[in-house]
Amino acid sequence: MGGTSTKDLDYSGTNNKSSFNNQGQDEEFPAETQIQVGSMKGELRDVDYESSEDMDEEEEERKDMLVTLDVSRKGARKGGIGGMFGVLKGLVGSKTLTRQDMEPVLEKMKDHLIAKNVAADIASQLCDSVARKLEGKVMGTFTTVASMVKQALQDALVQILQPKRRVDILRDVLEAQAQHKPFVITFCGVNGVGKSTNLAKISYWLIENGFSVLIAACDTFRAGAVEQLRTHQRRLNSLHPPQQHGRPVVQLFERGYGKDAAGIAMEAIAYARNQGFDVVLVDTAGRMQDNAPLMTALAKLIAVNTPDLVLFVGEALVGNEAVDQLVKFNQALADHSMSDHPRLIDGIVLTKFDTIDDKVGAAISMTYITSQPIVFVGTGQTYNDLRSLNARAVVNALMKA
């Protein structure tokens, strides 16, 4: 398709006298003035769990021993990793561990994982993995037994969460720059998971690192979708206003509603290439995986435009429901693809991570099911509430009683 005229791009804010004040803040968006400009340069910070990550080994062992004493007096507690390890008291001694010996421990371990939002079948497979590692080993003291079980479970969980391939977006954008083309990311997922908001957070991170961003408004179904992106565009440009006579660092490419999303994405990518934009972020309509027309449209958009990265946006809050959505979404993309080798999800954006406390099992389940990495973690409402996944921190949270 040919180039586009700039009249279809949104430049709201660039000619509005009140849009930028002397500090580079948009007067209409006072909440964003709390953001420290320049705070997100470089790689994203890891999501962390201070309450569990900072606990040293001695403190853990001390707590385990207290659990043993408590169990011996009162019986094993319901749930919690402490109660699970309390059952290990019966395994202490110089004997070879059998699967039958481990069954009570494995059952409690499974219940604990499910309580933390790990899908039931995945919890079972994790417990089987732990059992295979421990079967046939000779047990010693309680502390030795407890630490062996914990280590086996931690190793299995970290192995799941460590990405099979490294997604380094900053590096990949630079490589695309060298080839004089934009790096294209397509966002997809069901309705209401925070797709547009997290797209805006990622935009902010990219412009903090010196890249220019073109947002392609390809949600041509939901009323207000384009306006929502326009609001984000104005906020982002208020935080990073252009130099005199310079173009805004974030621009919006839109064609309104009811148009073919694949065509809009194609035009946006062509425009970005011609105008020298570094990144194109394609916002698509939220859709349920059983909506055949919309899934066909998404599969077409991906097949026609071959984005560099296809990210599924899912809520940490809904736990196993997000896992089910992701599995069916991938299957629907395959079913509705026009290719014998369909393009599926490349990675995951996990939103509302700050709302789940230590119930982080959805992260385990989603990566286990897809073998794809969690690329971004949304942790709040402002643009700098974006993190990367720290596998060990998530495992520590999962192990917490």
C-alpha positions in Angstrom: 0.0 0.0 0.0 1.1 3.6 -0.6 2.1 6.2 1.9 -0.4 8.1 4.0 -1.1 11.8 4.4 -0.3 13.4 7.8 -3.9 14.6 8.2 -4.8 11.1 9.4 -2.3 11.4 12.3 -3.3 12.9 15.6 -1.2 15.8 16.7 -3.4 16.9 19.5 -1.5 19.0 22.0 1.1 20.2 19.6 -0.8 23.3 18.7 -2.6 23.8 21.9 -1.1 26.6 23.9 -2.0 25.1 27.3 -0.7 21.6 26.4 2.8 22.2 27.6 4.0 24.3 30.5 7.6 25.3 31.1 8.4 22.2 33.1 7.3 19.9 30.2 4.2 18.8 32.1 0.7 18.8 30.6 -1.5 21.0 32.8 -4.5 18.8 32.1 -2.9 15.7 33.6 -1.6 16.7 37.1 -1.4 13.0 38.2 1.4 12.4 35.7 3.5 15.2 37.3 4.4 12.7 40.0 6.4 10.6 37.4 10.1 11.2 37.5 11.1 11.8 33.9 14.3 9.8 33.2 13.6 7.2 35.8 13.1 4.4 33.3 16.2 4.6 31.2 17.8 1.2 30.5 16.5 -2.2 31.3 13.3 -2.4 33.4 13.6 -3.1 37.1 12.6 -6.5 38.3 9.4 -7.1 40.2 10.3 -8.0 43.8 8.9 -9.3 47.0 10.8 -7.9 49.9 8.9 -9.8 52.5 10.1 -13.2 51.1 13.2 -12.3 49.1 15.1 -10.7 52.0 14.7 -13.6 54.3 18.1 -15.3 54.7 18.7 -19.1 54.9 19.2 -19.1 58.7 15.9 -17.4 59.3 14.2 -19.8 57.0 15.7 -22.8 58.8 14.8 -21.3 62.2 11.2 -21.0 61.1 11.1 -24.5 59.7 12.4 -25.8 63.1 9.7 -23.8 64.9 7.1 -25.3 62.6 8.4 -28.8 63.5 8.0 -28.1 67.2 4.6 -26.6 66.7 3.5 -29.6 64.6 4.7 -32.1 67.2 2.6 -30.4 69.8 -0.5 -29.5 67.8 -0.5 -31.5 64.6 0.1 -30.2 61.1 -1.5 -26.9 60.2 -3.8 -26.6 57.3 -2.3 -25.1 54.2 0.9 -23.0 54.0 4.4 -24.1 53.2 5.1 -24.4 56.9 2.3 -27.0 57.4 3.6 -28.8 54.4 7.1 -29.1 55.8 5.7 -30.2 59.2 4.5 -33.4 57.6 8.2 -34.1 56.8 8.8 -34.8 60.5 7.7 -38.4 59.9 10.3 -38.9 57.1 13.3 -38.1 59.2 15.7 -40.9 59.7 18.3 -42.9 57.8 15.9 -44.5 55.4 15.5 -44.4 51.6 12.7 -42.2 50.6 9.8 -43.8 48.6 7.0 -42.3 46.6 4.6 -43.6 49.3 6.5 -41.8 52.0 6.2 -38.6 50.1 2.5 -38.7 49.3 1.3 -36.6 52.3 3.9 -34.0 51.6 3.1 -33.9 47.9 -0.6 -33.5 48.6 0.1 -30.5 50.8 2.5 -29.1 48.3 -0.1 -29.4 45.6 -2.8 -27.7 47.8 -0.4 -24.9 48.6 0.4 -24.2 44.9 -3.2 -24.3 43.9 -4.0 -21.8 46.7 -1.4 -19.5 45.1 -3.2 -19.7 41.7 -1.1 -22.4 40.1 -3.4 -24.4 37.8 -4.3 -27.8 39.3 -2.8 -30.0 36.6 0.4 -27.9 36.5 0.7 -28.2 40.4 0.4 -32.0 40.0 3.2 -32.1 37.4 5.4 -29.9 39.6 4.9 -32.3 42.5 5.7 -35.2 40.3 8.9 -33.5 39.3 9.8 -33.0 43.0 9.0 -36.7 43.7 11.2 -37.9 40.9 14.1 -35.8 42.2 13.8 -37.1 45.8 12.8 -40.7 45.3 15.5 -43.1 46.4 17.4 -40.4 48.5 18.4 -41.2 52.1 16.9 -38.7 54.5 18.7 -37.1 57.4 17.6 -34.4 59.9 14.3 -32.5 59.5 16.1 -29.4 58.3 17.9 -31.4 55.6 14.7 -33.0 54.5 12.8 -29.7 54.4 15.6 -27.9 52.5 15.8 -30.7 50.0 12.1 -30.6 49.2 12.1 -26.8 49.0 15.2 -26.8 46.8 13.7 -29.4 44.4 10.4 -27.4 44.2 12.3 -24.1 43.7 14.5 -25.6 41.0 11.4 -26.9 39.1 9.6 -23.5 39.4 12.6 -21.4 38.3 13.2 -23.7 35.3 9.6 -23.0 34.2 9.9 -19.2 34.6 13.3 -18.8 33.0 12.6 -17.9 29.4 13.6 -20.4 26.8 14.7 -17.4 24.7 15.7 -14.0 25.8 13.5 -11.1 24.7 15.6 -8.0 24.7 13.4 -5.3 23.1 15.9 -2.4 23.5 18.5 -4.4 21.6 16.0 -5.6 19.0 14.8 -2.0 18.3 18.5 -1.0 17.7 18.9 -3.8 15.3 15.7 -2.8 13.4 17.1 0.8 13.3 20.3 -0.5 11.6 18.1 -2.1 9.0 16.1 1.2 8.5 12.8 -0.3 9.6 10.5 0.1 12.6 10.3 -2.6 15.3 6.6 -3.7 15.4 4.8 -5.1 18.5 1.2 -6.2 18.3 -0.9 -6.4 21.5 -3.8 -8.7 21.8 -6.0 -10.2 24.5 -9.6 -10.2 25.9 -11.6 -7.2 26.9 -10.8 -5.2 30.0 -7.4 -6.5 30.9 -5.6 -3.1 30.6 -4.2 -3.6 27.0 -4.2 0.1 26.1 -2.9 1.3 29.4 0.0 -1.2 29.4 0.7 -0.3 25.7 1.1 3.3 27.0 3.4 2.2 29.8 5.6 0.4 27.3 5.5 3.6 25.1 6.8 5.6 28.0 9.6 3.2 28.7 10.6 3.3 25.0 10.6 7.1 24.8 12.6 7.2 28.1 15.2 5.2 26.2 15.3 7.7 23.3 13.1 5.9 20.8 10.2 7.5 18.8 6.9 5.6 18.9 3.9 5.4 16.5 0.8 3.9 18.1 -1.5 2.2 15.5 -5.1 2.4 16.6 -6.4 -0.9 15.2 -9.2 -1.4 17.7 -11.9 -0.3 15.3 -14.7 -1.9 17.2 -14.8 -0.6 20.8 -16.3 2.9 21.1 -13.8 5.2 22.7 -10.8 3.1 21.9 -9.1 5.7 19.6 -9.9 8.5 22.1 -8.3 6.5 24.9 -5.1 6.2 22.9 -5.2 9.9 22.0 -5.4 10.8 25.7 -2.4 8.6 26.4 -0.5 10.1 23.5 -1.1 13.6 24.8 0.0 12.6 28.3 3.2 10.9 27.0 4.1 14.0 24.9 3.5 16.2 27.9 6.1 14.3 29.8 8.5 14.3 26.9 7.6 17.5 24.9 9.3 17.9 21.5 12.1 20.3 21.1 11.3 23.5 19.2 10.0 22.7 15.7 10.5 19.0 16.5 7.8 16.3 16.1 6.2 14.7 19.1 8.0 11.6 20.3 4.7 9.6 20.3 2.2 9.9 17.5 -1.1 8.2 16.9 -2.0 6.7 13.6 -5.8 6.2 13.3 -8.5 5.7 10.6 -11.5 5.9 12.9 -13.9 3.0 13.4 -15.3 0.1 11.4 -12.3 -0.2 9.1 -10.1 -3.2 8.4 -7.6 -3.5 11.2 -5.0 -5.4 9.1 -5.1 -2.6 6.5 -4.7 0.1 9.2 -1.7 -1.7 10.7 -0.1 -2.1 7.2 -0.5 1.7 6.5 0.9 2.6 9.9 4.0 0.4 9.5 4.6 1.9 6.0 4.2 5.4 7.4 6.6 4.6 10.3 9.2 3.3 7.9 8.9 6.4 5.6 9.0 8.8 8.5 11.8 7.1 10.5 9.8 6.0 13.6 11.7 3.5 15.7 8.8 1.4 17.1 5.2 0.7 16.0 2.8 -0.4 18.8 -0.3 -2.0 17.3 -3.4 -1.9 19.6 -6.0 -4.4 18.6 -9.6 -4.9 19.7 -10.2 -7.0 22.8 -11.9 -10.2 21.9 -12.9 -13.5 23.4 -11.2 -16.5 22.0 -14.5 -18.0 20.8 -15.4 -15.0 18.7 -14.6 -16.5 15.3 -14.9 -13.3 13.2 -12.6 -11.2 15.5 -10.1 -14.1 15.9 -10.0 -14.4 12.1 -9.4 -10.6 11.8 -6.5 -10.8 14.4 -4.9 -13.8 12.6 -5.1 -11.9 9.4 -3.5 -8.8 10.9 -0.6 -10.9 12.3 -0.2 -12.9 9.0 -0.3 -9.8 6.8 2.0 -7.6 8.8 4.4 -10.1 10.4 5.1 -8.1 13.6 8.4 -8.7 15.3 6.6 -9.5 18.6 3.0 -10.6 19.4 2.2 -10.1 23.0 -0.8 -11.5 24.9 -2.0 -9.2 27.6 -3.6 -11.0 30.6 -4.6 -10.2 34.2 -2.6 -11.8 37.0 -5.8 -11.2 39.1 -7.9 -13.8 37.4 -5.4 -16.6 37.9 -6.4 -19.8 36.1 -8.9 -18.0 34.0 -6.1 -16.1 32.3 -4.3 -19.4 31.6 -7.5 -20.8 30.0 -7.8 -17.6 27.9 -4.2 -17.8 26.8 -4.4 -21.5 25.8 -7.7 -20.9 23.8 -6.4 -17.7 22.3 -3.3 -19.5 20.9 -5.5 -22.3 19.6 -7.9 -19.8 18.0 -5.0 -18.0 16.3 -3.9 -21.4 14.9 -7.4 -22.4 13.8 -8.1 -19.1 12.0 -4.6 -18.6 10.5 -4.2 -18.6 6.7 -0.8 -20.3 7.0 0.3 -23.9 7.5 2.7 -22.5 10.0 0.6 -20.1 12.1 2.1 -17.3 14.1 1.2 -17.7 17.8 1.9 -15.7 20.9 5.5 -14.7 21.4 5.3 -13.4 24.9 3.0 -12.3 27.8 2.2 -9.0 29.5 0.9 -9.7 33.0 -1.2 -6.8 34.3 -2.5 -5.9 37.7 0.4 -7.7 39.4 0.2 -5.4 42.3 -3.3 -6.7 43.3 -2.5 -10.3 43.9 -0.1 -10.2 47.0 1.8 -13.5 46.9 -0.8 -15.4 44.7 1.6 -15.4 41.8 0.7 -18.8 40.3 -0.7 -17.4 37.1 2.8 -16.4 36.1 3.9 -20.0 36.5 0.9 -21.5 34.7 1.1 -19.1 31.7 4.8 -19.7 31.0 4.4 -23.5 31.6 1.5 -23.8 29.2 3.1 -21.7 26.4 6.8 -22.0 27.0 6.8 -18.2 26.2 8.3 -15.6 28.5 6.5 -13.0 30.5 8.1 -9.9 28.9 6.4 -7.2 31.0 4.7 -7.0 34.4 2.2 -4.2 35.1 2.4 -3.1 38.8 0.2 0.0 39.1 -1.6 2.9 37.5 1.2 5.2 36.4 3.4 5.0 33.3 6.5 4.0 35.3 4.7 1.1 37.0 6.2 -1.4 34.6 8.6 -4.2 35.6 10.3 -7.3 34.2 9.8 -10.7 35.8 12.4 -11.9 38.4 11.9 -15.7 38.4 13.5 -16.2 41.9 11.4 -13.4 43.4 8.2 -15.0 42.1 9.3 -18.4 43.4 10.0 -16.9 46.8 6.5 -15.4 46.9 5.0 -18.7 45.8 6.9 -20.5 48.6 5.8 -18.1 51.3 3.4 -19.6 53.9 
